[in-house]
Amino acid sequence: MEYAEIGIVGGSGFYKLEGLEEAHSVRLKTPFGAPSEKLMLGRLHGRSLAFLARHGHGHRLNPSEVNYRANLYAMKMLKVERLISITAVGSLKEELRPGDLVIPDQYVDQTYQREKTFFEKGVVAHVPLAEPTCPVLGRLAQRLAGEAGLTAHLGGTYCNMEGPQFSSRAESEANRRMGHALIGMTQAVEAKLARELEMCFLPLALVTDYDCWHQAEQAVTVEMVVANLKQGVAGVQRLLPMLARELPQSREACSCADALSSSIITAPALIPEKTYRKLELIIGKYIPSRL
């Protein structure tokens, strides 16, 4: 099996990673089904990377159809420890303007059609999610974003709607009253799954519009989203090599690497053998093989 230090999931408008050396693709099979697409592997500033297009080649999968578990498990198979998630979002605050980059630190998950945990069928774990993103990577990304020519904001709550429709004005206003900063369709589940996989999770949210609450602005359209995405994607393409260069080798400054240390509550002897084999890559660190 090949190896990658850093995983990158590209969202709407971000379908390939530029500048990869030794680039090649691999197709992985996981116990949770097939990832959205082949993973592109390569090196950037000497660091090994894996890139995956969340919605597949040609944007074939809507947000509810994405197999998030397979996507992230494939990254785990490659030994990814840091996961960067790139997504397009609508802004729910005046100061978060189209074209800006936001690094959210909280999520409200309103989705209801998605598989959100690896722990099932005889094994239960409750991971801590008070801080669903990695604070170390968030601070680093904000610092480097300015050098990449991006207007970046650190912090804020990302409200994850089901989609694929955009918000009604009533929904948009309700989310604003709740104090949410962003509205999107993908990232909350990835944050939860990344925590179960003990990955450091860095979200990069590209603001494409003001949703539909802003009466002075045109209601959100696909054309508007695509136009603003081009600007944001170009900036993130500049930011990613800088992140690869400056990511610390050690993960001692955060607690992401030990998220499961006290989270698995099922008695090891009661975990079905089939379930253990399926999850050994995740739980084997804490529950030795019984074979």
Phi and psi in degrees as GROMACS dihedral restraints (atoms count N, CA, C in turn):
[ dihedral_restraints ]
;  ai    aj    ak    al  type     phi  dphi    fc
    3     4     5     6     1   -75.9    20    10
    4     5     6     7     1   174.8    20    10
    6     7     8     9     1  -134.1    20    10
    7     8     9    10     1   142.6    20    10
    9    10    11    12     1  -143.4    20    10
   10    11    12    13     1   131.8    20    10
   12    13    14    15     1   -75.0    20    10
   13    14    15    16     1   -38.8    20    10
   15    16    17    18     1  -123.1    20    10
   16    17    18    19     1   133.7    20    10
   18    19    20    21     1  -110.2    20    10
   19    20    21    22     1   141.7    20    10
   21    22    23    24     1  -129.8    20    10
   22    23    24    25     1   124.9    20    10
   24    25    26    27     1  -106.8    20    10
   25    26    27    28     1   118.5    20    10
   27    28    29    30     1   -95.3    20    10
   28    29    30    31     1   137.0    20    10
   30    31    32    33     1  -102.7    20    10
   31    32    33    34     1  -152.9    20    10
   33    34    35    36     1   -54.1    20    10
   34    35    36    37     1   126.5    20    10
   36    37    38    39     1    84.2    20    10
   37    38    39    40     1    -7.7    20    10
   39    40    41    42     1  -122.7    20    10
   40    41    42    43     1    87.3    20    10
   42    43    44    45     1  -108.9    20    10
   43    44    45    46     1    -6.4    20    10
   45    46    47    48     1  -152.3    20    10
   46    47    48    49     1   156.5    20    10
   48    49    50    51     1  -109.3    20    10
   49    50    51    52     1   122.0    20    10
   51    52    53    54     1   -85.2    20    10
   52    53    54    55     1   152.4    20    10
   54    55    56    57     1    84.5    20    10
   55    56    57    58     1     6.7    20    10
   57    58    59    60     1   -69.8    20    10
   58    59    60    61     1   132.1    20    10
   60    61    62    63     1   -94.3    20    10
   61    62    63    64     1   150.4    20    10
   63    64    65    66     1    55.9    20    10
   64    65    66    67     1    36.1    20    10
   66    67    68    69     1   -69.6    20    10
   67    68    69    70     1   135.2    20    10
   69    70    71    72     1  -158.4    20    10
   70    71    72    73     1   160.4    20    10
   72    73    74    75     1  -111.9    20    10
   73    74    75    76     1   151.9    20    10
   75    76    77    78     1  -135.5    20    10
   76    77    78    79     1   145.5    20    10
   78    79    80    81     1  -108.8    20    10
   79    80    81    82     1   120.9    20    10
   81    82    83    84     1  -110.2    20    10
   82    83    84    85     1   146.1    20    10
   84    85    86    87     1  -106.7    20    10
   85    86    87    88     1   135.0    20    10
   87    88    89    90     1  -121.7    20    10
   88    89    90    91     1   162.9    20    10
   90    91    92    93     1   -66.7    20    10
   91    92    93    94     1    -8.5    20    10
   93    94    95    96     1  -110.5    20    10
   94    95    96    97     1    16.5    20    10
   96    97    98    99     1   104.0    20    10
   97    98    99   100     1  -166.3    20    10
   99   100   101   102     1   -92.5    20    10
  100   101   102   103     1   138.8    20    10
  102   103   104   105     1   -62.7    20    10
  103   104   105   106     1   168.7    20    10
  105   106   107   108     1   -60.2    20    10
  106   107   108   109     1   -29.5    20    10
  108   109   110   111     1  -163.2    20    10
  109   110   111   112     1   170.4    20    10
  111   112   113   114     1   -59.0    20    10
  112   113   114   115     1   149.8    20    10
  114   115   116   117     1   -94.9    20    10
  115   116   117   118     1   135.6    20    10
  117   118   119   120     1   -94.6    20    10
  118   119   120   121     1   124.8    20    10
  120   121   122   123     1  -112.3    20    10
  121   122   123   124     1   150.8    20    10
  123   124   125   126     1   177.5    20    10
  124   125   126   127     1  -165.6    20    10
  126   127   128   129     1  -129.1    20    10
  127   128   129   130     1   143.8    20    10
  129   130   131   132     1  -139.4    20    10
  130   131   132   133     1   118.0    20    10
  132   133   134   135     1    52.4    20    10
  133   134   135   136     1    38.6    20    10
  135   136   137   138     1    80.4    20    10
  136   137   138   139     1    -2.1    20    10
  138   139   140   141     1  -100.4    20    10
  139   140   141   142     1   140.2    20    10
  141   142   143   144     1   -82.2    20    10
  142   143   144   145     1   132.6    20    10
  144   145   146   147     1  -127.8    20    10
  145   146   147   148     1   152.5    20    10
  147   148   149   150     1  -127.3    20    10
  148   149   150   151     1   130.4    20    10
  150   151   152   153     1  -119.1    20    10
  151   152   153   154     1   137.9    20    10
  153   154   155   156     1  -136.5    20    10
  154   155   156   157     1   131.2    20    10
  156   157   158   159     1   -82.0    20    10
  157   158   159   160     1   113.9    20    10
  159   160   161   162     1   -55.3    20    10
  160   161   162   163     1   -42.3    20    10
  162   163   164   165     1   -95.3    20    10
  163   164   165   166     1     7.6    20    10
  165   166   167   168     1    80.8    20    10
  166   167   168   169     1   166.2    20    10
  168   169   170   171     1   -62.0    20    10
  169   170   171   172     1   129.0    20    10
  171   172   173   174     1    78.1    20    10
  172   173   174   175     1    10.2    20    10
  174   175   176   177     1    54.5    20    10
  175   176   177   178     1    67.3    20    10
  177   178   179   180     1   -93.8    20    10
  178   179   180   181     1   -21.7    20    10
  180   181   182   183     1  -108.1    20    10
  181   182   183   184     1   127.6    20    10
  183   184   185   186     1   -77.7    20    10
  184   185   186   187     1   167.3    20    10
  186   187   188   189     1   -56.5    20    10
  187   188   189   190     1   -31.7    20    10
  189   190   191   192     1   -78.6    20    10
  190   191   192   193     1   -19.3    20    10
  192   193   194   195     1   -90.2    20    10
  193   194   195   196     1   -14.6    20    10
  195   196   197   198     1   -62.9    20    10
  196   197   198   199     1   133.9    20    10
  198   199   200   201     1   -89.7    20    10
  199   200   201   202     1    84.8    20    10
  201   202   203   204     1   -62.9    20    10
  202   203   204   205     1   -38.1    20    10
  204   205   206   207     1   -63.9    20    10
  205   206   207   208     1   -44.6    20    10
  207   208   209   210     1   -64.7    20    10
  208   209   210   211     1   -41.0    20    10
  210   211   212   213     1   -59.5    20    10
  211   212   213   214     1   -48.2    20    10
  213   214   215   216     1   -77.7    20    10
  214   215   216   217     1   -34.0    20    10
  216   217   218   219     1   -63.8    20    10
  217   218   219   220     1   -37.0    20    10
  219   220   221   222     1   -60.6    20    10
  220   221   222   223     1   -39.3    20    10
  222   223   224   225     1   -63.3    20    10
  223   224   225   226     1   -40.2    20    10
  225   226   227   228     1   -63.6    20    10
  226   227   228   229     1   -37.7    20    10
  228   229   230   231     1   -60.4    20    10
  229   230   231   232     1   -29.8    20    10
  231   232   233   234     1   -87.9    20    10
  232   233   234   235     1     3.2    20    10
  234   235   236   237     1    70.6    20    10
  235   236   237   238     1    26.3    20    10
  237   238   239   240     1   -62.7    20    10
  238   239   240   241     1   133.8    20    10
  240   241   242   243     1  -112.2    20    10
  241   242   243   244     1   -25.1    20    10
  243   244   245   246     1  -119.5    20    10
  244   245   246   247     1   127.0    20    10
  246   247   248   249     1  -117.9    20    10
  247   248   249   250     1   123.2    20    10
  249   250   251   252     1  -105.2    20    10
  250   251   252   253     1   121.7    20    10
  252   253   254   255     1  -111.4    20    10
  253   254   255   256     1   122.7    20    10
  255   256   257   258     1  -109.7    20    10
  256   257   258   259     1   131.5    20    10
  258   259   260   261     1  -149.0    20    10
  259   260   261   262     1   156.3    20    10
  261   262   263   264     1   -96.3    20    10
  262   263   264   265     1   139.6    20    10
  264   265   266   267     1  -139.6    20    10
  265   266   267   268     1   160.7    20    10
  267   268   269   270     1   -97.8    20    10
  268   269   270   271     1   147.8    20    10
  270   271   272   273     1   -91.8    20    10
  271   272   273   274     1   139.2    20    10
  273   274   275   276     1  -110.9    20    10
  274   275   276   277     1     9.0    20    10
  276   277   278   279     1  -133.1    20    10
  277   278   279   280     1   140.4    20    10
  279   280   281   282     1   -55.8    20    10
  280   281   282   283     1   -39.9    20    10
  282   283   284   285     1   -76.5    20    10
  283   284   285   286     1   -11.4    20    10
  285   286   287   288     1   -97.2    20    10
  286   287   288   289     1    97.3    20    10
  288   289   290   291     1   -94.3    20    10
  289   290   291   292     1   152.3    20    10
  291   292   293   294     1   -52.4    20    10
  292   293   294   295     1   132.6    20    10
  294   295   296   297     1   100.1    20    10
  295   296   297   298     1   -16.7    20    10
  297   298   299   300     1   -77.8    20    10
  298   299   300   301     1   158.4    20    10
  300   301   302   303     1  -107.5    20    10
  301   302   303   304     1   130.3    20    10
  303   304   305   306     1  -118.6    20    10
  304   305   306   307     1   137.6    20    10
  306   307   308   309     1  -112.1    20    10
  307   308   309   310     1    86.5    20    10
  309   310   311   312     1   -65.9    20    10
  310   311   312   313     1   155.4    20    10
  312   313   314   315     1  -123.1    20    10
  313   314   315   316     1     1.8    20    10
  315   316   317   318     1  -142.1    20    10
  316   317   318   319     1   157.6    20    10
  318   319   320   321     1  -135.5    20    10
  319   320   321   322     1   144.4    20    10
  321   322   323   324     1  -118.8    20    10
  322   323   324   325     1   117.6    20    10
  324   325   326   327     1   -98.6    20    10
  325   326   327   328     1   109.2    20    10
  327   328   329   330     1  -102.0    20    10
  328   329   330   331     1     9.1    20    10
  330   331   332   333     1   -78.3    20    10
  331   332   333   334     1   156.8    20    10
  333   334   335   336     1  -144.0    20    10
  334   335   336   337     1     4.0    20    10
  336   337   338   339     1  -114.8    20    10
  337   338   339   340     1    14.1    20    10
  339   340   341   342     1  -121.7    20    10
  340   341   342   343     1   147.8    20    10
  342   343   344   345     1   -80.0    20    10
  343   344   345   346     1   123.8    20    10
  345   346   347   348     1  -118.4    20    10
  346   347   348   349     1     6.9    20    10
  348   349   350   351     1  -149.0    20    10
  349   350   351   352     1   151.6    20    10
  351   352   353   354     1   -87.7    20    10
  352   353   354   355     1   -13.4    20    10
  354   355   356   357     1   -95.3    20    10
  355   356   357   358     1   110.9    20    10
  357   358   359   360     1  -163.8    20    10
  358   359   360   361     1   176.2    20    10
  360   361   362   363     1    54.0    20    10
  361   362   363   364     1    48.7    20    10
  363   364   365   366     1   107.5    20    10
  364   365   366   367     1     0.3    20    10
  366   367   368   369     1  -138.9    20    10
  367   368   369   370     1   133.6    20    10
  369   370   371   372     1  -123.5    20    10
  370   371   372   373     1   136.5    20    10
  372   373   374   375     1  -142.1    20    10
  373   374   375   376     1   142.3    20    10
  375   376   377   378     1  -123.2    20    10
  376   377   378   379     1    97.5    20    10
  378   379   380   381     1   -82.3    20    10
  379   380   381   382     1   148.2    20    10
  381   382   383   384     1   -69.3    20    10
  382   383   384   385     1   138.0    20    10
  384   385   386   387     1  -137.0    20    10
  385   386   387   388     1    22.0    20    10
  387   388   389   390     1   -60.1    20    10
  388   389   390   391     1   -39.5    20    10
  390   391   392   393     1  -116.5    20    10
  391   392   393   394     1    90.6    20    10
  393   394   395   396     1   -74.8    20    10
  394   395   396   397     1    -9.8    20    10
  396   397   398   399     1  -118.7    20    10
  397   398   399   400     1   164.0    20    10
  399   400   401   402     1   -84.2    20    10
  400   401   402   403     1   115.1    20    10
  402   403   404   405     1   -65.7    20    10
  403   404   405   406     1   -31.2    20    10
  405   406   407   408     1   -65.3    20    10
  406   407   408   409     1   -47.6    20    10
  408   409   410   411     1   -68.9    20    10
  409   410   411   412     1   -34.3    20    10
  411   412   413   414     1   -61.6    20    10
  412   413   414   415     1   -46.0    20    10
  414   415   416   417     1   -65.4    20    10
  415   416   417   418     1   -38.5    20    10
  417   418   419   420     1   -64.4    20    10
  418   419   420   421     1   -45.0    20    10
  420   421   422   423     1   -63.9    20    10
  421   422   423   424     1   -39.5    20    10
  423   424   425   426     1   -63.4    20    10
  424   425   426   427     1   -41.9    20    10
  426   427   428   429     1   -63.6    20    10
  427   428   429   430     1   -42.8    20    10
  429   430   431   432     1   -77.8    20    10
  430   431   432   433     1   -25.3    20    10
  432   433   434   435     1   -61.2    20    10
  433   434   435   436     1   -38.7    20    10
  435   436   437   438     1   -61.1    20    10
  436   437   438   439     1   -40.0    20    10
  438   439   440   441     1   -66.4    20    10
  439   440   441   442     1   -24.6    20    10
  441   442   443   444     1   -87.7    20    10
  442   443   444   445     1     3.1    20    10
  444   445   446   447     1    85.1    20    10
  445   446   447   448     1    17.4    20    10
  447   448   449   450     1  -102.2    20    10
  448   449   450   451     1   144.9    20    10
  450   451   452   453     1   -87.5    20    10
  451   452   453   454     1   110.4    20    10
  453   454   455   456     1  -116.2    20    10
  454   455   456   457     1   143.5    20    10
  456   457   458   459     1  -124.7    20    10
  457   458   459   460     1   129.4    20    10
  459   460   461   462     1  -101.6    20    10
  460   461   462   463     1   123.6    20    10
  462   463   464   465     1   103.8    20    10
  463   464   465   466     1   165.3    20    10
  465   466   467   468     1   120.0    20    10
  466   467   468   469     1   156.6    20    10
  468   469   470   471     1   -98.3    20    10
  469   470   471   472     1   127.6    20    10
  471   472   473   474     1   -96.2    20    10
  472   473   474   475     1   117.5    20    10
  474   475   476   477     1   -90.7    20    10
  475   476   477   478     1   119.8    20    10
  477   478   479   480     1   -99.0    20    10
  478   479   480   481     1   101.8    20    10
  480   481   482   483     1   -83.2    20    10
  481   482   483   484     1   165.8    20    10
  483   484   485   486     1   -74.4    20    10
  484   485   486   487     1   -45.6    20    10
  486   487   488   489     1    73.0    20    10
  487   488   489   490     1  -168.8    20    10
  489   490   491   492     1   -81.7    20    10
  490   491   492   493     1    -3.9    20    10
  492   493   494   495     1   -70.3    20    10
  493   494   495   496     1   151.3    20    10
  495   496   497   498     1   -73.7    20    10
  496   497   498   499     1   171.6    20    10
  498   499   500   501     1   -67.8    20    10
  499   500   501   502     1   150.1    20    10
  501   502   503   504     1   -76.8    20    10
  502   503   504   505     1   162.6    20    10
  504   505   506   507     1   -63.0    20    10
  505   506   507   508     1   -36.2    20    10
  507   508   509   510     1   -63.6    20    10
  508   509   510   511     1   -41.5    20    10
  510   511   512   513     1   -65.6    20    10
  511   512   513   514     1   -42.1    20    10
  513   514   515   516     1   -62.3    20    10
  514   515   516   517     1   -44.8    20    10
  516   517   518   519     1   -65.4    20    10
  517   518   519   520     1   -38.8    20    10
  519   520   521   522     1   -63.5    20    10
  520   521   522   523     1   -41.5    20    10
  522   523   524   525     1   -66.9    20    10
  523   524   525   526     1   -33.9    20    10
  525   526   527   528     1   -65.4    20    10
  526   527   528   529     1   -41.5    20    10
  528   529   530   531     1   -64.3    20    10
  529   530   531   532     1   -28.7    20    10
  531   532   533   534     1   -74.7    20    10
  532   533   534   535     1   -10.8    20    10
  534   535   536   537     1    89.7    20    10
  535   536   537   538     1     9.6    20    10
  537   538   539   540     1   -67.9    20    10
  538   539   540   541     1   149.0    20    10
  540   541   542   543     1   -95.1    20    10
  541   542   543   544     1   -34.4    20    10
  543   544   545   546     1  -135.9    20    10
  544   545   546   547     1   154.6    20    10
  546   547   548   549     1  -127.0    20    10
  547   548   549   550     1   129.6    20    10
  549   550   551   552     1  -151.7    20    10
  550   551   552   553     1  -174.9    20    10
  552   553   554   555     1  -126.7    20    10
  553   554   555   556     1     3.6    20    10
  555   556   557   558     1  -134.8    20    10
  556   557   558   559     1   -33.0    20    10
  558   559   560   561     1   -80.8    20    10
  559   560   561   562     1   -26.7    20    10
  561   562   563   564     1   -61.4    20    10
  562   563   564   565     1   -42.2    20    10
  564   565   566   567     1   -65.4    20    10
  565   566   567   568     1   -38.7    20    10
  567   568   569   570     1   -63.0    20    10
  568   569   570   571     1   -39.0    20    10
  570   571   572   573     1   -62.2    20    10
  571   572   573   574     1   -42.4    20    10
  573   574   575   576     1   -65.4    20    10
  574   575   576   577     1   -46.0    20    10
  576   577   578   579     1   -68.6    20    10
  577   578   579   580     1   -37.7    20    10
  579   580   581   582     1   -61.7    20    10
  580   581   582   583     1   -37.5    20    10
  582   583   584   585     1   -65.5    20    10
  583   584   585   586     1   -40.0    20    10
  585   586   587   588     1   -64.3    20    10
  586   587   588   589     1   -28.0    20    10
  588   589   590   591     1   -90.2    20    10
  589   590   591   592     1     3.8    20    10
  591   592   593   594     1    59.7    20    10
  592   593   594   595     1    36.3    20    10
  594   595   596   597     1   -96.0    20    10
  595   596   597   598     1   145.7    20    10
  597   598   599   600     1   -73.3    20    10
  598   599   600   601     1   128.5    20    10
  600   601   602   603     1  -112.4    20    10
  601   602   603   604     1   121.1    20    10
  603   604   605   606     1  -117.5    20    10
  604   605   606   607     1   110.3    20    10
  606   607   608   609     1   -91.4    20    10
  607   608   609   610     1   133.7    20    10
  609   610   611   612     1  -120.2    20    10
  610   611   612   613     1   108.4    20    10
  612   613   614   615     1  -107.8    20    10
  613   614   615   616     1   120.1    20    10
  615   616   617   618     1   -94.9    20    10
  616   617   618   619     1   118.6    20    10
  618   619   620   621     1   -77.2    20    10
  619   620   621   622     1   122.4    20    10
  621   622   623   624     1  -108.8    20    10
  622   623   624   625     1   -16.9    20    10
  624   625   626   627     1  -168.3    20    10
  625   626   627   628     1   175.1    20    10
  627   628   629   630     1   -99.4    20    10
  628   629   630   631     1    31.2    20    10
  630   631   632   633     1    55.1    20    10
  631   632   633   634     1  -133.3    20    10
  633   634   635   636     1  -130.9    20    10
  634   635   636   637     1    12.6    20    10
  636   637   638   639     1   -77.9    20    10
  637   638   639   640     1   -26.8    20    10
  639   640   641   642     1   -81.0    20    10
  640   641   642   643     1   101.1    20    10
  642   643   644   645     1   -62.7    20    10
  643   644   645   646     1   -27.0    20    10
  645   646   647   648     1   -79.9    20    10
  646   647   648   649     1    -9.7    20    10
  648   649   650   651     1  -108.8    20    10
  649   650   651   652     1   156.1    20    10
  651   652   653   654     1   -67.9    20    10
  652   653   654   655     1   142.4    20    10
  654   655   656   657     1   -59.5    20    10
  655   656   657   658     1   147.9    20    10
  657   658   659   660     1   -63.5    20    10
  658   659   660   661     1   136.6    20    10
  660   661   662   663     1  -134.0    20    10
  661   662   663   664     1   161.7    20    10
  663   664   665   666     1   -60.4    20    10
  664   665   666   667     1   -39.3    20    10
  666   667   668   669     1   -61.7    20    10
  667   668   669   670     1   -41.7    20    10
  669   670   671   672     1   -64.0    20    10
  670   671   672   673     1   -45.2    20    10
  672   673   674   675     1   -59.1    20    10
  673   674   675   676     1   -47.6    20    10
  675   676   677   678     1   -63.6    20    10
  676   677   678   679     1   -41.5    20    10
  678   679   680   681     1   -63.5    20    10
  679   680   681   682     1   -45.3    20    10
  681   682   683   684     1   -72.8    20    10
  682   683   684   685     1   -28.6    20    10
  684   685   686   687     1   -62.3    20    10
  685   686   687   688     1   -40.1    20    10
  687   688   689   690     1   -56.8    20    10
  688   689   690   691     1   -41.6    20    10
  690   691   692   693     1   -65.5    20    10
  691   692   693   694     1   -46.6    20    10
  693   694   695   696     1   -67.2    20    10
  694   695   696   697     1   -41.2    20    10
  696   697   698   699     1   -61.8    20    10
  697   698   699   700     1   -40.3    20    10
  699   700   701   702     1   -60.6    20    10
  700   701   702   703     1   -40.3    20    10
  702   703   704   705     1   -67.0    20    10
  703   704   705   706     1   -41.5    20    10
  705   706   707   708     1   -68.0    20    10
  706   707   708   709     1   -33.9    20    10
  708   709   710   711     1   -61.0    20    10
  709   710   711   712     1   -31.8    20    10
  711   712   713   714     1   -77.1    20    10
  712   713   714   715     1   -33.3    20    10
  714   715   716   717     1   -72.9    20    10
  715   716   717   718     1   -38.5    20    10
  717   718   719   720     1   -60.3    20    10
  718   719   720   721     1   -43.0    20    10
  720   721   722   723     1   -61.9    20    10
  721   722   723   724     1   -33.5    20    10
  723   724   725   726     1   -67.4    20    10
  724   725   726   727     1   -40.5    20    10
  726   727   728   729     1   -63.8    20    10
  727   728   729   730     1   -44.0    20    10
  729   730   731   732     1   -60.1    20    10
  730   731   732   733     1   -38.4    20    10
  732   733   734   735     1   -69.1    20    10
  733   734   735   736     1   -37.3    20    10
  735   736   737   738     1  -105.8    20    10
  736   737   738   739     1    -1.9    20    10
  738   739   740   741     1   -59.4    20    10
  739   740   741   742     1   129.2    20    10
  741   742   743   744     1   -65.0    20    10
  742   743   744   745     1   146.3    20    10
  744   745   746   747     1   -67.2    20    10
  745   746   747   748     1   -36.3    20    10
  747   748   749   750     1   -93.4    20    10
  748   749   750   751     1   152.4    20    10
  750   751   752   753     1  -112.0    20    10
  751   752   753   754     1    26.3    20    10
  753   754   755   756     1   -71.7    20    10
  754   755   756   757     1   -18.9    20    10
  756   757   758   759     1   -80.8    20    10
  757   758   759   760     1    -8.2    20    10
  759   760   761   762     1  -131.3    20    10
  760   761   762   763     1   170.3    20    10
  762   763   764   765     1  -103.5    20    10
  763   764   765   766     1     9.2    20    10
  765   766   767   768     1   -59.7    20    10
  766   767   768   769     1   -35.6    20    10
  768   769   770   771     1   -70.8    20    10
  769   770   771   772     1   -11.5    20    10
  771   772   773   774     1  -123.0    20    10
  772   773   774   775     1    27.5    20    10
  774   775   776   777     1   -62.2    20    10
  775   776   777   778     1   -27.3    20    10
  777   778   779   780     1   -93.5    20    10
  778   779   780   781     1     0.9    20    10
  780   781   782   783     1   -58.2    20    10
  781   782   783   784     1   -33.6    20    10
  783   784   785   786     1  -130.0    20    10
  784   785   786   787     1    26.8    20    10
  786   787   788   789     1  -103.0    20    10
  787   788   789   790     1   -23.0    20    10
  789   790   791   792     1   -83.1    20    10
  790   791   792   793     1   115.3    20    10
  792   793   794   795     1  -105.4    20    10
  793   794   795   796     1   -10.2    20    10
  795   796   797   798     1   -72.3    20    10
  796   797   798   799     1   135.6    20    10
  798   799   800   801     1   -59.6    20    10
  799   800   801   802     1   125.3    20    10
  801   802   803   804     1   -51.7    20    10
  802   803   804   805     1   -39.3    20    10
  804   805   806   807     1   -66.1    20    10
  805   806   807   808     1   -17.3    20    10
  807   808   809   810     1   -97.5    20    10
  808   809   810   811     1    -3.9    20    10
  810   811   812   813     1   -73.7    20    10
  811   812   813   814     1   122.4    20    10
  813   814   815   816     1   -56.9    20    10
  814   815   816   817     1   143.2    20    10
  816   817   818   819     1   -58.6    20    10
  817   818   819   820     1   -40.7    20    10
  819   820   821   822     1   -62.6    20    10
  820   821   822   823     1   -41.3    20    10
  822   823   824   825     1   -67.9    20    10
  823   824   825   826     1   -40.2    20    10
  825   826   827   828     1   -61.0    20    10
  826   827   828   829     1   -44.7    20    10
  828   829   830   831     1   -62.5    20    10
  829   830   831   832     1   -37.4    20    10
  831   832   833   834     1   -66.0    20    10
  832   833   834   835     1   -34.1    20    10
  834   835   836   837     1  -109.3    20    10
  835   836   837   838     1     8.5    20    10
  837   838   839   840     1   -57.6    20    10
  838   839   840   841     1   -35.6    20    10
  840   841   842   843     1   -60.3    20    10
  841   842   843   844     1   -28.9    20    10
  843   844   845   846     1   -93.5    20    10
  844   845   846   847     1   -44.5    20    10
  846   847   848   849     1  -102.3    20    10
  847   848   849   850     1    -8.7    20    10
  849   850   851   852     1   -60.4    20    10
  850   851   852   853     1   -25.1    20    10
  852   853   854   855     1   -62.3    20    10
  853   854   855   856     1   -30.5    20    10
  855   856   857   858     1  -110.5    20    10
  856   857   858   859     1   -24.7    20    10
  858   859   860   861     1  -123.8    20    10
  859   860   861   862     1   102.4    20    10
  861   862   863   864     1   -59.8    20    10
  862   863   864   865     1   152.9    20    10
  864   865   866   867     1   -59.6    20    10
  865   866   867   868     1   143.1    20    10
  867   868   869   870     1  -100.2    20    10
  868   869   870   871     1     7.8    20    10
